[in-house]
């Protein structure tokens, strides 16, 4: 298992939302694509923190620390961490970003000795969204959970991505490359089982992470209010796809 660090700087980032009350967030306030500084992700994260609290989910305020923890030594931290968590094959994480990211948050915190936050939101490739949930969708998911209709003909399914943010502003994404490898094997196949790690402005060329909602409390509430289990209680649960996901093309 390798750690993919800085490949190339992404030239697109997002603007900070202008409001903090439920119903006033608009995606266009949030992802106006334009070159931004290295601090853009932290600004986006602050908006996500405000939104999370506004919809009634619990997340502790983050206190950013100015240091870098993902470096050439990171594989020597991540590999034993995954082994201790009972994970031997990250390729099984494909299309299960929420379950795997939520499960790994406490393991990442112990391994790196700093705070790690489950982060859920949009993922863009240049000007094209790979996942583009709205504020309204996250608000509804927190209130009602998923329904079977979400995965029907007119539903949007799992239209979001999840990863882990460290309090340094760096991210760890344990699932994206395995998902891309499964979906586009000719282009990404050799990257299956690889971890994305580093500053989000830099980790994968032309891809941009946009945090929108934060924390395990949101994930547990969503799981409780949905008809099937979305989270893992043990490593035994990690490879299992929810019933309605297995039946729908991803």
Residue pairs with C-beta under 8 A, 6 or more apart in sequence:
1 75
1 78
1 79
1 82
1 90
1 193
1 194
1 195
2 75
2 194
2 195
3 70
3 74
3 75
3 78
3 194
3 195
3 197
4 177
4 191
4 194
4 195
4 196
4 197
4 198
4 203
4 204
5 70
5 71
5 72
5 74
5 197
5 198
5 203
6 198
6 199
6 202
6 203
7 202
7 203
7 204
7 205
8 202
8 205
8 206
9 201
9 202
10 200
10 201
10 202
10 203
10 204
10 205
10 206
10 207
10 208
11 35
12 33
12 34
12 35
12 124
12 126
12 127
12 208
13 33
13 34
13 35
13 36
13 40
13 41
13 44
13 201
13 208
14 30
14 31
14 32
14 33
14 36
14 40
14 44
14 208
14 210
15 29
15 30
15 31
15 32
15 34
15 36
16 29
16 30
16 43
16 44
16 46
16 47
17 25
17 26
17 29
17 30
17 47
17 50
17 51
18 24
18 29
19 25
19 29
20 47
20 50
20 51
20 54
21 54
22 51
22 54
22 55
22 135
22 139
25 47
25 51
25 135
26 135
27 122
27 132
27 134
27 135
30 44
30 47
30 210
30 212
31 122
31 124
31 210
33 124
33 127
33 208
36 201
38 199
38 201
40 201
41 169
41 199
41 200
41 201
41 209
41 211
42 64
42 169
44 210
44 211
45 62
45 119
45 165
45 169
45 211
45 214
47 211
48 119
48 121
48 211
48 212
48 213
48 214
49 59
49 61
49 62
49 214
51 135
51 138
51 212
51 213
52 59
52 213
52 214
52 215
52 218
53 59
55 138
55 139
55 142
55 143
55 213
56 142
57 142
57 213
57 214
57 215
57 217
57 218
57 221
58 215
58 217
59 117
59 214
59 215
59 217
59 218
60 215
62 115
62 117
62 167
63 167
64 167
64 168
64 169
65 114
65 167
65 168
66 168
67 168
68 168
68 170
69 112
69 114
69 166
69 168
69 170
70 166
70 168
70 170
70 172
70 197
70 198
74 197
77 111
77 112
78 111
78 172
78 195
78 197
80 111
81 107
81 108
81 110
81 111
82 88
82 90
82 107
84 107
85 103
85 104
85 107
85 235
86 234
86 235
87 235
87 238
89 193
90 174
90 175
90 178
90 192
90 193
90 194
90 195
91 178
91 181
91 192
91 193
92 178
92 238
92 239
93 100
93 174
93 175
93 178
93 179
93 238
94 175
94 178
94 179
94 181
94 182
94 192
95 158
95 175
95 179
95 182
95 241
95 245
95 250
96 175
96 238
96 241
97 161
97 162
97 163
97 173
97 175
97 176
97 179
98 120
98 158
98 160
98 162
98 219
98 230
98 231
99 230
99 231
99 232
99 237
99 238
100 174
100 175
100 232
100 238
101 118
101 119
101 162
101 163
101 164
101 173
101 174
101 175
102 118
102 162
102 216
102 219
102 231
102 232
103 231
103 232
103 235
103 238
104 164
104 172
104 174
105 116
105 117
105 118
105 164
105 216
106 116
108 116
108 164
108 166
108 172
109 115
109 116
112 166
114 166
114 167
114 168
115 166
115 167
116 164
116 165
116 166
116 167
116 172
117 164
117 165
117 166
117 167
117 214
117 215
118 162
118 164
118 214
118 215
118 216
118 218
118 219
119 162
119 163
119 164
119 165
119 171
119 209
119 211
119 214
120 138
120 160
120 161
120 162
120 211
120 212
120 213
120 214
120 218
120 219
121 131
121 133
121 160
121 161
121 209
121 210
121 211
121 212
121 213
122 129
122 131
122 132
122 133
122 160
122 161
122 209
122 210
122 212
123 129
123 130
123 131
123 161
123 176
123 207
123 208
123 209
123 210
124 130
124 132
124 207
124 208
124 210
125 206
125 207
125 208
126 206
130 161
130 207
131 159
131 160
131 161
132 159
133 156
133 159
133 160
133 212
135 212
137 156
137 159
138 160
138 212
138 213
141 222
142 213
142 218
142 221
142 222
143 225
144 225
145 221
145 222
145 223
145 224
145 225
145 226
145 227
146 222
146 225
146 226
146 227
146 230
147 226
147 227
148 227
148 244
149 155
150 156
150 157
151 157
151 244
151 245
151 247
151 248
157 245
157 248
157 250
158 245
158 250
160 212
161 176
161 209
162 175
163 171
163 172
163 173
163 174
163 175
163 176
163 196
163 209
164 171
164 172
164 173
164 174
165 171
165 211
165 214
166 172
169 199
169 200
170 197
170 198
170 199
170 200
171 196
171 197
171 198
171 199
171 200
171 203
171 209
172 195
172 196
172 197
173 195
173 196
173 197
173 203
173 209
174 195
174 196
176 196
176 204
177 188
177 191
177 192
177 193
177 194
177 195
177 196
178 191
178 192
178 193
178 194
180 187
180 188
180 191
181 188
181 189
181 190
181 191
181 192
181 193
182 192
183 250
196 203
196 204
197 203
200 208
200 209
219 230
219 231
220 231
222 230
223 229
223 230
223 231
227 244
228 242
228 243
228 244
229 237
229 240
229 242
230 242
231 237
232 238
232 240
